[in-house]
Amino acid sequence: SSPLAAKTWLKPHVHRRNGANLRRNAAGSGFAGAAAASSGGARSGDPVLILPGFVSGSDDYVPLREELRRRGYQCDIVDVRARDWAPTFFGGGFNFYLDKLDEGVKALSCDSGDRPVQLIGHSAGGWLARLWMGSEVYNGKKYDGASRVSTLVCLGTPHYSQEKYPFGRVPETRVGENVDRLDERARGSSLWFTNTMYPGAFHPNVRYVSICGRAVKGQISGPGASVDSLFAYSSYQANSGDGDQWGDGVTDLLSARLEGAEWLELPDCSHSPNSNKPWYGSDQFLAQWESYLK
């Protein structure tokens, strides 16, 4: 999703906990070293690519990448920076991200002997993976990546967000698409282009997994109300129209559950990697979903 105010609305300010050394190691790394030696011994399964969430950069996911490498996975991150998302605030498409995703898959697949890739999409990265896998022209370009993917694991992805943000949203202006198959919402939203063209677990060769934390109950008043519950209520309300429910603090359970996908709910798991709270990449939660990877 790409609301004008999303940077502040969907990604609250939090204190970063990632080590400076890890950040320096990530800078400029691109996809080199994806097959770096692991203390856990190399695995024979498909390589893994991490897809950052909205207004996030690759550096935010370095600890997760390093932990997966330690566990023996050939792993890297789609090479994007937070500022790369800026055009989407003003109606731009997501080709910048899809192009980087395409480069990352090609690099990992080449390094692993043309094996298909396992995608881990955090937040918007999950539905952007679904968009990239599709065969229809999107904003003038066809990606058609499904044949190169074996598994898509979505972490806190709001697949069915209504994108009704309190400060509004700029409709996208895209070109070269089959507009006869798109309603007004799909013409103005890449997320709803994805849901229209590739609904649910669309590609039979891909294993789809939806995972969402159950950490914060949306609440605006009464006993137990807090800054976190108020923020969650507002975010869930924008996504599904129902703020009074559970989720990871940003994505609600209702929006996260992709039709036809395997489903896992993680109690006490929060949304952001840049938080002082345990998130999907923390050891106790990674241990619960790692089995979906080969």
Buried (B, 14 or more C-beta within 10 A) or exposed (E): BBBBEBBEBBBBEEEBEBEEEBBEBBEEBBBEEBBBEBEEEEBEBBBBBBBBBBBBBBBBBBBBBBBBBBBBBBBBBBBBEBEBBEBBBEBBBBBBBBBBBBBBBBBBBEBBEEBBBBBBBBBBBBBBBBBBBBBBBBBEBEBBBBEBBBBBBBBBBBBBBBBEBEEEBBEBEBEEBEEEEBEEBBBBBBBBBBBBBBEEBBBEEBBBBBBBBBBBBBBEEEEEBEEBBBBBBBBBBBBBEEBEBBBBBBBBBBBBBBEEBBBBBBEBBBBBBBBEBBBBBBEEBBEBBEEBBB
